Amino acid sequence: MRFSPAFRPRLLDALRGYSRSRWLADLGAGVTVGIVALPLAMAFAIASGLKPEAGLWTAIIGGFLIALLGGTNVQIGGPAGAFIVIVYGIVERYGVANLLISTACAGVLLFLLGMFKLGSLVRFVPVSIVIGFTNGIAVLIALSQLKDWAGLAIDKMPGNFFSQVHTLALHIGSFNPHALALGAACLGGLFLWPRLFAHGSPVLRVAEGHTVRRFARIPAPVVALVTLTALARWLEMPVETIGSQFGGIPQQPPAFALPDFSWDTVRLLVTPTVTIALLGAIESLLCARVADQVATDPHYRKHDPNQELMAQGVANFVVPFFGGMPATGTIARTVTNLRAGATSPIAGMVHAATLAVIVLVAAPLALHIPLAVLAGILLHVAWNMGEWHEFVRLRHFSNHYRLLMLGTFFLTVVFDLTVAVEVGLGLACVLFVRRMSALFRAEPESASTPGTDGLALEAGPRPRMAWRLRGALFFGAAAKIDPIVQAIEAGPDGPEVLLDARDLFALDTTGLEGLEQILKAVGQRGGVLSVLDAQEQPRSLMERSGFSARLAEQNAAQATGTGVHHKNREETPHAGTAP
């Protein structure tokens, strides 16, 4: 771990040679993604148990700071679907005030992770765990939205899976047909809209022209939000709306307010703080990697994970003081930004400004948005968020992969993300140790026959025993040394024991202890030990620990007058030889 105070936002590099054409491209992309973010920001906040303005101002303030200070060219920050389950659980268990404290503390933790250049550690999380908890969160998001989607008469949804299923089952008969119709129309329209204007679709074949193509560029969530809200208003449908549930959205910026902070409270919030920071880091860097893969613009540069984490930290530290929720990189909006032509972080800043203008100017119109429509949008988000094809592909992978993915998935659904990731990482470590230990082998060689497998040894007065060590000799594989020790103890007196270490690429202190046991057994039989062609890391550890010195000392003490001579395959250094 290396400390570095380096803080260089990508914006500074992106502005070099910045042209009018790039500005126009960023402006158009920023406005587009700002409109897309409007319904999503409100829906994420409502689904998290917060007021809609919490999501909007998180997207505005957090999105602006992440674009301004981040380490990517086009990433869009704001509230994300992955946080819904986490935030809802924290609000239910600790309250909104403590959510704000947890978010601010998570921001500090994220900043420190970036400052100490630990951004690359997020890549150590196995993809099976990421897929497992992503699919689990998608299931929980969908389950939590069934209440508003069907208009069920439920005052408040519980926070855990089984209670939610039980509550939904109890109130299934109270569904509102008007809400269900709006929700179904929204969900169906979101799936249908991209296909209406896909290349070669009947719509484009029948209706040629620039007007149709411009209309096709309008994001599907915006079309669903506007048309279904107007329809519900026109038909005066008796459905829950943002106005009836929350009283509308304030038409002014949020006031700066410090949460009631104390160290006793912070100690109680360690688990939610770490959860927010971990999920925020994984989501933002995963989003940045997706952007790197999708981007084709010549001005695009690969993301800087440490700078991105520092930007995420600043955003999450600042947003709670304005009543916001956790912010992170968002894959869907980032990809939308890229496809709309964004070239620099300016597009992300324009996205935040667009949202701010909409909120300050058109906030009263949000009063009439049906919650069923927002629920339909979130159901579509949950469907797109889940990588459902991975369940079908499980048959192509090992049992280790299946156990990690399915275990993380079920733990996320039944318990929570923190438990799922903790158990998943622990299980991943255990399975990794098991797999690496299986790769280590100690293969006996016929050292008495000159030329066998490259061991061209001259005949000597001592009986010879030889093994080739392959793989990594570490704590998980140290037991595989025992047969060598037993063979030496049961063998002839005064043996010359040869360990071919050319294929031993790693050695830890537990493995070194195994070599010590071999050395001890050889000494007790009055023999000598040679470790041939040790690679750099094992040789370095043997020298630093004093094993090489003890080996040479014991061999010198055991040597006879005739000596034992050998020839290496080539003149390469080794830990010890028989004199």
GUPAFI-602216 format. One line per field, with one value per residue (C-alpha): residue in three letters; x, z, y. Coordinates in steps of 0.001 Angstrom, whole numbers. Example, Ala and Ser with C-alpha at 12.3 -4.5 7.8 and 13.67 -1.06 7.14 Angstrom:
BEGIN
type	c(ala/ser)
x	c(12300/13670)
z	c(7800/7140)
y	c(-4500/-1060)
//
This chain:
BEGIN
type	c(met/arg/phe/ser/pro/ala/phe/arg/pro/arg/leu/leu/asp/ala/leu/arg/gly/tyr/ser/arg/ser/arg/trp/leu/ala/asp/leu/gly/ala/gly/val/thr/val/gly/ile/val/ala/leu/pro/leu/ala/met/ala/phe/ala/ile/ala/ser/gly/leu/lys/pro/glu/ala/gly/leu/trp/thr/ala/ile/ile/gly/gly/phe/leu/ile/ala/leu/leu/gly/gly/thr/asn/val/gln/ile/gly/gly/pro/ala/gly/ala/phe/ile/val/ile/val/tyr/gly/ile/val/glu/arg/tyr/gly/val/ala/asn/leu/leu/ile/ser/thr/ala/cys/ala/gly/val/leu/leu/phe/leu/leu/gly/met/phe/lys/leu/gly/ser/leu/val/arg/phe/val/pro/val/ser/ile/val/ile/gly/phe/thr/asn/gly/ile/ala/val/leu/ile/ala/leu/ser/gln/leu/lys/asp/trp/ala/gly/leu/ala/ile/asp/lys/met/pro/gly/asn/phe/phe/ser/gln/val/his/thr/leu/ala/leu/his/ile/gly/ser/phe/asn/pro/his/ala/leu/ala/leu/gly/ala/ala/cys/leu/gly/gly/leu/phe/leu/trp/pro/arg/leu/phe/ala/his/gly/ser/pro/val/leu/arg/val/ala/glu/gly/his/thr/val/arg/arg/phe/ala/arg/ile/pro/ala/pro/val/val/ala/leu/val/thr/leu/thr/ala/leu/ala/arg/trp/leu/glu/met/pro/val/glu/thr/ile/gly/ser/gln/phe/gly/gly/ile/pro/gln/gln/pro/pro/ala/phe/ala/leu/pro/asp/phe/ser/trp/asp/thr/val/arg/leu/leu/val/thr/pro/thr/val/thr/ile/ala/leu/leu/gly/ala/ile/glu/ser/leu/leu/cys/ala/arg/val/ala/asp/gln/val/ala/thr/asp/pro/his/tyr/arg/lys/his/asp/pro/asn/gln/glu/leu/met/ala/gln/gly/val/ala/asn/phe/val/val/pro/phe/phe/gly/gly/met/pro/ala/thr/gly/thr/ile/ala/arg/thr/val/thr/asn/leu/arg/ala/gly/ala/thr/ser/pro/ile/ala/gly/met/val/his/ala/ala/thr/leu/ala/val/ile/val/leu/val/ala/ala/pro/leu/ala/leu/his/ile/pro/leu/ala/val/leu/ala/gly/ile/leu/leu/his/val/ala/trp/asn/met/gly/glu/trp/his/glu/phe/val/arg/leu/arg/his/phe/ser/asn/his/tyr/arg/leu/leu/met/leu/gly/thr/phe/phe/leu/thr/val/val/phe/asp/leu/thr/val/ala/val/glu/val/gly/leu/gly/leu/ala/cys/val/leu/phe/val/arg/arg/met/ser/ala/leu/phe/arg/ala/glu/pro/glu/ser/ala/ser/thr/pro/gly/thr/asp/gly/leu/ala/leu/glu/ala/gly/pro/arg/pro/arg/met/ala/trp/arg/leu/arg/gly/ala/leu/phe/phe/gly/ala/ala/ala/lys/ile/asp/pro/ile/val/gln/ala/ile/glu/ala/gly/pro/asp/gly/pro/glu/val/leu/leu/asp/ala/arg/asp/leu/phe/ala/leu/asp/thr/thr/gly/leu/glu/gly/leu/glu/gln/ile/leu/lys/ala/val/gly/gln/arg/gly/gly/val/leu/ser/val/leu/asp/ala/gln/glu/gln/pro/arg/ser/leu/met/glu/arg/ser/gly/phe/ser/ala/arg/leu/ala/glu/gln/asn/ala/ala/gln/ala/thr/gly/thr/gly/val/his/his/lys/asn/arg/glu/glu/thr/pro/his/ala/gly/thr/ala/pro)
x	c(0/1463/171/-138/-1851/-2213/-5612/-6091/-9639/-10038/-11691/-8279/-6983/-10263/-10238/-6949/-7774/-11458/-13339/-16729/-17847/-17043/-18910/-22019/-21755/-21399/-24278/-26634/-25588/-25900/-29414/-30472/-29180/-30526/-34035/-33501/-32323/-35438/-37875/-35150/-33910/-37430/-38216/-35018/-35652/-39295/-38369/-35682/-38222/-37255/-38954/-38505/-36480/-33790/-33103/-33313/-30827/-28537/-28451/-27902/-25267/-23675/-23752/-22108/-19318/-18622/-18312/-16230/-13763/-13962/-11448/-13591/-14571/-18272/-19492/-22842/-23246/-26374/-28717/-28603/-30957/-28393/-28752/-32522/-32497/-29579/-30982/-34478/-33066/-30971/-33895/-36153/-33603/-31740/-33834/-33182/-30868/-28536/-28647/-27199/-24417/-23645/-23493/-21118/-18859/-18919/-17779/-14749/-13980/-14259/-11943/-9346/-9570/-8759/-6071/-4230/-4552/-6745/-9098/-7643/-8586/-12234/-11278/-10401/-14113/-14895/-17302/-19491/-20103/-20842/-23350/-24901/-25581/-26591/-29258/-30323/-30752/-32749/-35146/-35578/-36176/-38871/-40494/-40547/-42272/-45201/-47070/-47211/-47297/-50529/-51848/-52035/-53453/-50247/-49192/-45515/-43587/-41366/-37654/-36926/-37776/-40107/-42059/-42491/-43782/-46156/-47443/-48003/-49868/-52124/-53079/-53209/-56972/-56727/-55139/-56225/-57138/-56374/-52887/-52278/-53327/-50978/-48120/-48622/-48832/-45633/-43725/-44972/-44183/-40622/-39956/-41718/-40386/-36799/-38110/-40500/-37587/-34963/-33140/-35408/-38567/-41946/-42353/-39210/-40072/-43553/-42756/-39569/-38236/-36181/-39163/-39729/-36047/-35880/-38953/-37274/-34407/-36679/-35838/-38532/-38881/-39592/-42244/-43889/-43777/-45297/-47941/-49218/-49244/-51288/-53605/-54168/-54812/-57207/-59213/-59022/-57897/-58079/-54399/-51669/-49449/-46361/-48632/-51009/-48171/-45505/-47210/-45112/-41532/-40153/-39434/-36294/-32808/-32443/-31096/-27685/-28100/-25692/-26978/-26874/-23403/-21776/-19054/-21401/-23739/-20885/-19826/-23334/-23314/-20098/-21894/-24158/-21237/-19001/-21891/-22530/-18821/-18272/-21303/-20519/-16948/-17992/-20813/-18806/-15722/-17832/-19640/-16313/-15073/-18266/-17733/-14146/-15415/-18220/-16410/-15202/-14442/-10772/-10596/-11612/-9086/-9338/-10602/-8436/-9983/-8340/-9367/-12879/-13103/-11927/-14612/-17235/-16036/-16390/-19866/-21116/-19671/-21353/-24745/-26081/-25782/-28488/-30721/-29500/-28937/-25838/-24518/-22445/-21778/-24825/-24357/-27585/-27193/-23474/-24101/-26883/-24422/-21875/-24382/-25645/-22154/-20488/-16739/-15794/-16976/-18678/-21607/-22060/-22062/-24634/-26765/-26792/-27608/-30465/-31989/-31663/-33481/-36277/-36742/-36699/-39015/-41331/-41541/-45345/-45964/-44496/-47508/-49540/-47047/-48663/-46570/-47611/-45757/-42596/-42940/-43181/-39988/-38213/-39442/-37880/-34668/-34640/-35068/-32220/-30069/-30165/-27900/-30439/-28663/-25900/-28236/-28551/-24791/-24061/-23888/-20740/-18844/-17285/-19045/-16966/-18396/-21945/-21623/-20304/-22888/-25953/-24856/-24375/-27688/-29742/-27973/-28652/-32333/-32944/-30620/-28885/-26017/-23554/-23995/-23909/-20648/-18975/-19889/-19203/-15704/-14941/-16161/-14209/-11013/-11641/-12359/-9316/-7082/-8545/-8014/-4452/-3575/-4862/-2450/620/2347/5443/6342/8990/11764/14174/17316/19443/19252/21458/19590/16094/13932/16958/18663/22049/23671/26932/26961/27791/28288/24957/21516/19533/15916/14464/11186/10051/7967/5325/2985/2716/3853/1746/-339/-3092/-688/1871/372/1525/5099/4365/4806/8314/9205/7766/9665/12938/12299/11543/14400/18084/20639/22780/20592/21195/17790/17192/14288/13855/12287/12338/8508/7920/6774/5616/6521/5107/6261/4071/5510/8978/8205/7546/11002/12409/10768/12432/15773/15322/14378/17413/19697/18364/19174/22694/22005/22381/19704/19876/17228/17873/17042/14840/12953/13354/10547/11173/14949/14559/12391/14786/17709/15957/14634/18063/16943/19692/22344/21024/20900/24531/25628/23893/25237/28756/28388/27050/29536/31885/35350/34269/31721/28738/29085/26357/25828/22950/21028/22500/24429/21514/21575/19943/19413/21884/23936/25608/29308)
z	c(0/-1033/100/-2561/-2262/-6073/-7004/-10691/-12074/-15616/-16545/-16551/-19234/-21179/-21634/-23540/-27155/-26304/-29389/-30228/-31871/-28720/-26636/-28789/-28556/-24752/-24500/-26462/-24546/-21181/-21891/-23119/-20111/-17765/-19083/-18746/-15149/-14078/-13615/-12420/-9683/-8287/-8576/-6806/-3910/-3469/-3628/-986/1469/872/-691/-4467/-4041/-2213/-5423/-7629/-5630/-5258/-9051/-9352/-6657/-6614/-10400/-10817/-8314/-9749/-13255/-12049/-9923/-11298/-13112/-16141/-19299/-19477/-16253/-14942/-11171/-9055/-7162/-8411/-8332/-6490/-3454/-3148/-973/1132/1735/2473/5093/6720/6821/8341/10964/11767/10391/7743/9958/10475/6763/6139/8666/7156/3672/4763/6585/3526/1488/3755/3436/-364/-511/1611/-593/-3605/-1844/-787/-4332/-3389/-6334/-8054/-5064/-6105/-9063/-6582/-6004/-8138/-11021/-9686/-6501/-8478/-10678/-7652/-5643/-8736/-9614/-5974/-5749/-8997/-7503/-4349/-6344/-8395/-5271/-3533/-6520/-6790/-4149/-6186/-9565/-8664/-6360/-3318/-112/1930/4175/4368/2974/5435/4783/4523/1786/3579/5258/1906/266/3204/3121/-647/-349/2394/351/-3132/-3248/-2677/-6046/-7885/-11510/-12684/-11146/-12486/-15975/-15860/-14481/-17084/-19894/-18654/-18399/-21772/-23426/-22075/-23581/-26855/-27527/-28552/-30804/-32619/-33968/-34249/-37543/-40074/-37959/-39734/-38241/-39930/-43197/-43320/-41908/-43435/-42548/-40074/-37812/-37019/-36395/-34013/-32207/-31841/-29941/-27061/-24114/-23382/-19654/-20579/-23122/-20582/-17814/-19900/-21809/-18907/-16490/-19009/-19554/-15824/-15369/-18310/-17250/-13580/-12529/-8775/-8297/-5879/-7211/-6008/-4889/-2890/-1303/-709/-1239/-4299/-4860/-3432/-6158/-4515/-3780/-585/2505/3875/7197/9415/10700/14441/14534/17417/17657/19519/16533/14091/15964/15638/11896/10959/9073/6938/6301/5020/2967/1245/584/-739/-3003/-4200/-5075/-6900/-8822/-9849/-11005/-12711/-14535/-15510/-16910/-18969/-20341/-21278/-23260/-25023/-25822/-29382/-29275/-30108/-27171/-24684/-22105/-19763/-16310/-13275/-10485/-7619/-8824/-9403/-5834/-4469/-6503/-5285/-1757/-2097/-3617/-913/1815/486/-658/2842/3973/1399/2361/-395/-594/-1618/-5101/-7422/-11101/-13027/-15928/-17844/-17769/-18529/-21596/-22650/-22276/-24461/-27162/-27182/-28192/-24940/-25131/-21727/-18125/-19349/-20424/-16856/-15539/-18182/-17116/-13547/-14721/-16901/-13945/-11781/-14344/-14691/-10918/-10347/-13264/-13639/-10121/-9821/-12796/-10853/-8515/-10996/-11746/-10759/-8494/-10632/-13586/-11540/-10301/-13904/-14734/-11795/-12767/-16176/-14471/-12340/-15420/-17259/-14136/-13688/-15748/-15980/-18764/-16278/-14572/-17867/-18397/-14970/-16456/-18333/-15175/-12227/-8978/-7266/-9578/-9129/-5357/-5217/-7587/-6261/-2652/-3043/-4899/-2247/669/-943/-1385/1955/4200/2833/654/3535/4605/983/151/3439/3101/-636/-221/2615/545/-2468/-378/895/-2594/-3994/-1352/-2127/-5853/-5491/-3074/-5629/-8191/-6022/-6641/-5286/-7936/-7212/-9777/-10503/-9430/-9464/-13245/-15022/-17490/-16126/-16721/-17092/-13808/-15222/-11977/-11611/-9583/-5936/-2707/-1207/-2046/-3867/-3530/-5723/-6056/-8370/-6704/-8927/-8176/-5009/-1687/793/3884/1893/298/3063/4024/669/1962/4590/2178/1359/5045/5635/2655/3961/7484/6116/3598/3782/5975/4606/1599/-883/-1235/-4277/-4573/-8101/-7517/-11057/-11246/-7693/-8364/-4872/-1282/1994/5590/6145/3033/4258/7493/5353/3825/7335/8207/5164/6199/9731/8484/6146/8995/11280/8621/8195/4669/2601/912/-2329/-3567/-7276/-9520/-7060/-8646/-7425/-4835/-3135/-3194/-1663/1182/1881/2057/4180/6642/7116/5634/2996/5669/7828/4768/3895/7510/7886/4567/5575/8887/7193/4322/4023/2655/-719/-1284/-3552/-6981/-9361/-12476/-12883/-16104/-16441/-14202/-12251/-8566/-6042/-2317/-1434/-2823/-1439/-937)
y	c(0/3330/6691/9345/12738/12944/14395/15075/15090/13813/17129/18868/16528/16450/20232/20166/20909/21157/22364/23839/20595/18636/21203/20808/17029/17172/19634/17407/14288/16042/17302/13861/11970/14667/14034/10278/10716/12646/9746/7382/9711/10146/6446/5380/7745/6700/3013/3646/5045/8675/11680/12144/15317/13316/11416/14506/16562/13580/13319/17088/17675/14238/13930/17339/16591/13135/14597/17558/15580/12019/9880/9005/10868/10111/8518/9779/9742/9794/7483/3905/964/-1131/1150/804/-2297/-1069/2410/1095/-1269/1468/3887/1253/171/3396/6270/8931/11006/8065/7286/10741/10126/6703/8189/10961/8477/6195/9198/9615/5890/6021/9036/7234/4147/6298/8313/5164/3786/860/1261/-1781/-3963/-3769/-5962/-8703/-9275/-12366/-11829/-14654/-12636/-9451/-11293/-12996/-9874/-7871/-10433/-10637/-6865/-6896/-9468/-7381/-4185/-5912/-7356/-3972/-2324/-4727/-2727/502/-1277/-3070/-341/-2639/-1138/-1498/1371/382/-2534/-4438/-4643/-8383/-10849/-13249/-10443/-8716/-11892/-12487/-8889/-8979/-12283/-10888/-7816/-9318/-8851/-5094/-4288/-1154/-2042/1511/1436/-2049/-947/2064/-27/-2765/-199/1446/-1825/-3063/251/281/-3137/-2294/1227/331/-2436/-90/1917/-803/-1095/-2774/-2486/-2057/1425/2714/1002/2535/5986/7299/10708/12713/13460/9797/9246/12224/10930/7549/9173/10228/7952/5377/6281/9893/8868/6562/9173/11981/10011/7903/10826/12827/9848/9325/13046/13229/10162/11214/7771/7110/6234/7286/10084/11906/14733/12535/10558/13210/16555/17397/18472/21747/24271/25650/24332/22279/23986/23070/21276/19371/16017/15333/13807/11940/9290/6969/7068/6497/3351/1957/2658/846/-1935/311/2658/-128/-1519/1818/2359/-1164/-1119/2408/1422/-1738/-44/3015/1095/-1555/1249/2828/-486/-864/2650/1762/-1220/679/3939/4515/8265/9053/11482/8794/7553/4585/5467/6155/4014/5864/9315/8002/6699/10051/11828/9374/10053/13824/13486/11129/13322/16480/15163/14223/17843/18625/15714/13400/9665/7653/8357/6218/5629/4448/2061/2744/6540/6347/4170/6572/9430/7637/6757/10342/11489/12607/13198/14645/15176/18360/16160/14920/18481/19496/16526/17861/21393/20094/18278/21384/23524/20968/20723/24481/25262/22281/20836/21433/19138/16220/16304/14274/11470/8139/5936/2948/4475/4986/1400/198/2088/445/-3005/-2400/-1233/-4394/-6577/-4850/-4827/-8599/-10831/-13623/-15477/-16280/-18768/-20656/-20591/-22088/-25572/-24542/-23549/-25356/-26211/-23517/-20836/-22144/-22215/-18641/-17183/-19003/-18616/-14860/-14580/-16379/-14652/-11249/-12053/-13759/-11725/-8625/-7506/-7177/-10791/-11953/-10175/-11132/-14804/-14752/-13310/-15719/-18638/-17383/-17342/-20880/-22188/-20379/-21943/-25355/-24941/-23638/-26441/-28951/-27510/-28152/-31487/-33173/-35729/-38394/-38703/-41514/-39680/-42829/-43033/-40474/-38327/-39005/-35928/-33708/-34695/-35667/-36798/-38601/-41781/-41168/-43085/-41976/-43424/-40807/-39662/-36911/-35009/-32232/-29502/-27904/-24976/-22902/-24369/-22393/-23054/-24753/-27236/-27735/-31124/-32501/-32316/-34987/-37963/-36703/-36537/-40010/-41452/-40001/-41292/-44790/-44715/-45664/-43958/-41142/-40269/-37519/-35833/-33657/-31204/-29851/-26383/-25027/-25253/-23980/-20397/-19369/-20216/-18888/-19324/-22381/-23992/-23027/-24849/-27938/-27591/-27279/-30598/-32178/-30716/-32055/-35531/-35602/-34525/-37234/-39857/-38447/-37247/-34099/-31983/-30008/-27562/-27101/-24162/-22267/-19366/-15807/-15589/-18981/-18432/-14962/-16266/-19149/-16746/-14123/-16687/-18294/-21613/-21522/-20930/-23785/-26027/-25304/-25732/-29102/-30377/-29388/-31218/-34362/-34458/-37431/-37545/-38914/-36142/-36138/-34549/-33483/-31441/-29002/-28802/-25342/-22991/-21533/-20596/-22889/-22864/-25586/-28440/-31471/-30738)
//
